[in-house]
Amino acid sequence: QSLPFELKRILEIEMSVIKYGLFSVLKRFPQRKSDLLQMYHKSESFQSICHDYQKCSEAISYWSESRLNKALDRKREYEALLHELEGEITQSLDAWNWKSSLKAKKRNEDNGHG
């Protein structure tokens, strides 16, 4: 079955936003794709981290190709920031998994399986 035009357009727009904000993060953490996608859709603060990560990656590319005297220093600054953002992403993923496992445990207990 074909999707209505409006729904197709919404999905296209959503995917373009995801590609910008999330693409680099998915490349860096491919094994966590499912969690990343869920978090991205449910957390504005996580979306912000993803956008910052993307911008930082782009800045590293820019300064890597620049011939300006300050290029190496700027590239190193952005690499350090990227490393900090990776730490934030990892912490967010760990917290997400912890909360998810607590919810699953509660569901099992509520269903009489725990």
C-alpha positions in Angstrom: 0.0 0.0 0.0 1.1 3.5 -0.8 1.4 6.2 1.9 -0.6 9.4 1.5 1.4 12.2 0.0 1.3 14.3 3.2 2.7 11.5 5.3 5.4 10.8 2.8 6.4 14.5 2.9 6.4 14.5 6.7 8.7 11.4 6.8 11.0 13.0 4.2 11.4 16.1 6.3 11.8 14.1 9.5 14.5 12.0 7.9 16.4 15.0 6.6 16.4 16.5 10.1 17.6 13.1 11.5 20.3 12.9 8.9 21.6 16.3 9.9 21.4 15.9 13.6 22.0 12.2 14.1 24.0 10.9 11.2 27.4 11.5 12.6 26.4 10.0 16.0 25.0 6.9 14.3 28.3 6.6 12.4 30.2 6.8 15.7 28.0 4.5 17.7 26.5 2.1 15.1 26.0 -0.7 17.6 23.6 1.6 19.6 21.4 2.6 16.6 18.1 1.5 18.2 18.7 3.3 21.4 20.0 6.4 19.6 16.9 6.6 17.4 14.5 6.2 20.3 16.4 8.8 22.4 16.5 11.2 19.6 12.7 11.0 19.1 11.9 11.3 22.8 14.5 13.8 24.1 15.0 17.4 23.0 18.2 17.7 25.0 19.6 14.6 23.3 18.6 16.1 19.9 20.6 19.2 20.9 23.7 17.0 21.8 23.4 15.3 18.4 23.2 18.7 16.6 26.2 19.9 18.5 28.1 16.7 17.6 27.3 17.2 13.9 28.4 20.9 14.0 31.6 19.9 15.8 32.3 17.2 13.2 31.8 19.7 10.4 34.1 22.2 12.2 36.9 19.6 12.5 36.6 18.9 8.7 36.7 22.7 8.0 39.8 23.3 10.2 41.5 20.2 8.9 41.4 21.7 5.4 42.2 25.2 6.4 45.6 26.8 5.8 45.3 29.5 8.3 47.9 29.7 11.1 45.3 29.0 13.8 43.8 26.0 12.0 45.7 23.3 14.0 44.7 24.9 17.3 41.1 25.2 16.3 41.0 21.6 15.0 42.4 20.4 18.3 39.8 22.5 20.3 37.0 20.9 18.3 38.4 17.4 18.7 38.5 17.9 22.4 34.9 19.2 22.3 33.9 16.2 20.2 35.4 13.9 22.7 33.4 15.6 25.5 30.2 15.2 23.5 31.0 11.5 22.9 31.2 11.2 26.7 27.8 12.9 27.1 26.3 10.7 24.5 27.7 7.6 26.2 26.3 8.8 29.6 22.9 9.5 28.0 22.8 6.0 26.4 23.8 4.3 29.7 21.1 6.3 31.6 18.6 5.4 28.8 19.4 1.7 29.1 19.2 1.8 32.9 15.8 3.5 32.8 14.6 1.1 30.1 15.7 -1.9 32.1 13.9 -0.6 35.2 10.7 -0.1 33.1 10.9 -3.6 31.7 11.5 -5.1 35.2 8.5 -3.1 36.5 6.3 -4.4 33.6 7.4 -8.0 34.3 6.5 -7.5 38.0 3.2 -6.0 37.2 2.4 -8.9 34.9 3.3 -11.4 37.6 6.6 -12.5 36.0 9.0 -11.1 38.5 
